[in-house]
């Protein structure tokens, strides 16, 4: 029997561990918001996008072309978190900006449509979140978290923004790193990726029916985090939840 959302929320009273699903298109601010929300809740972030990017990164390193090779790479990756920084570690390493290039992003989008890769990573995501959420809140960020990976969790948010706003944010990020790229090119990349992600046959990007939609086009990160934290706090009491500044 599938429990209604209200029933799932009722069961949270007095519990410290639960999963928060955050979905949305690329560049909407999911990663930054998710990381700060996890901190505000005294929990952990599970960045599933970084997991796909890790597969893409190693696939590019060995010039993998076959789906079987992508699946082999995904199967061999071990994910954990750095106890000091809480960053996701891949085979014990923080890949950082290595997995944030446009080349890796494009490969990650291609890798994410491979059924076996998704099945492998979904199992790893569920295992990690289940283990962590026994003790603390876990914020899981991606594109199919509330629809496929964790369809029954009590808290779901869909973070979005206009494509032009998302492209501008990415443009400023790359410019700050000294990367030369045109705004129009980044906008085209965002629109193309949105199309691929939302129309793919396997776990397409879509807003969960029971998710709270948060449009960040005119909102700052602090505003978004406060909104989400307040929504969660209205349903569950956490002694270690941080106060807003």
Buried (B, 14 or more C-beta within 10 A) or exposed (E): EEEEBEEBBEEBEEEBBBBBBBBBBBBBBBBBBBBBBBBBBBBBBBBBBBBBBBBBBBBBEEEBEEBEBBBBBBBEBEBEBEEEEEBBBBEEEBBEEBBBBBEBBBBBBBBBBBEBBBBBBBEBBBEBBEEBBEEBBBBBBBBBBBBBBBBEBBBBBBBBBBBEBBBBBBBEEBEEEEEEEEBEEBBEBBBEBBEBBEEBEBBBBBBBEBBBEBBBEEBEBEEBBBBBBEBBBEBBEBEEBEEEE
